[in-house]
Amino acid sequence: MNKILVPCDFSEISENALEYAVELAKFFSSGLVLLHIDQIPVMSSEFGMTAYNLTDIVTDNKELLHKKAEKLRLDQPSIASITCLCETGNPTDIINDCVDNHNIDCVVMGISGHGSKFMKNVFGSTAVAVSKKVMIPTIIVPPGVKYKKVQNIAYACDYDAQIESNSSLVQVKYINTLLGSNLQILHVIPENHELNNKESEVDNFVEHKLENATHKTYIIAENNVSEALLFFISHHDIDMIIIEPKKHGFLHNVFYQSITSEVAFFSPVPVLTIHG
C-alpha cells in the first residue's frame, strides 16, 4: 500500500480520521495525500446575496492544509511522503478523480452524524457515497475511534453466486494478509431458512478459497442483516469489518435500506468497503 488519501475539512471528525490514517501509513510505510475540498455555495435571491469570496477561502484553506502537512512531517518523520491537494467541487466526484489521477491505494475518512438515524435517513453521508463510488478500499472511521493493530477482521459475505467470478475473496485474503489479522466470515441468513444447493455451493467455494487463511465462519440467522452484523461486531473482539457495497437500481434504493449505510452509521469499529 503506497498511498493513502485522507479528505480533510479541519473538523474534529476529519482530524480523528487523519490520526487513524497516520498510524496506518506508519504500519504500511505508506505516503499520505491530504485532500481539502471547497464546495461552491448555492445562493438564493430570495434571501439576498451573501458576501462570499471563494478565492480568499480557497487560499486560506490551502494555507491551513500546508501547515497541517508541515506539522505532520515534523511530528511523523517515518511517513514516506506527505502531499497536499486542494480542489473545489463535489466531494464524491473529486475524491474519485484523485484516486484515479494520483495512484491512490486506499481512502480513509470520517463520517458525520454517526449514531444518528435522522442524519442517516435525511442527509446521508459523504463517506458512504464515496465508498459506493470509489473502486479502491475505503476505510470509514467512526468518531473517537483510535487506531490499533487490527487483530480480528470480519467480512460480511452474502450468498451471491457472483463471488465465484469476482475479486472479492482475493481482496479479502490480501487485506487480511497485509494486516496480519484473523478473519471472521459472517453469513447472515433469514430466520428458519435452510441453505439451498446454490448457497451450499457458494459456502463450499468460500471455504475452499480461504483454506490457507486463518479464519472462522459464522452463519447468523436474523432477518435484519444490518442488525445482525452490528450485534456481532459489538459482542465479539472485532477491530474492523469489511463490507462490499452492492449496486442496485433506483426502486431498490427507495424501498430498501443500504446495509453499507446502516453499518457505517452505527458501527463501533472502522468499516472497510471493497468492490469485487
Secondary structure, 3 states (H helix, E strand, C coil): CCEEEEECCCCHHHHHHHHHHHHHHHHHCCEEEEEEEECCCCCCHHHCCCCCCHHHHHHHHHHHHHHHHHHHHHHCCCCCCEEEEEEECCHHHHHHHHHHHCCCCEEEEECCCCCCHHHHHHHCCHHHHHHHHCCCCEEEECCCCCCCCCCEEEEECCCCHHHHCCCHHHHHHHHHHHHCCEEEEEEEECCCCCCCHHHHHHHHHHHHHCCCCCEEEEEEECCCHHHHHHHHHHHCCCCEEEECCCCCCHHHHHHCCCHHHHHHHHCCCCEEECCC
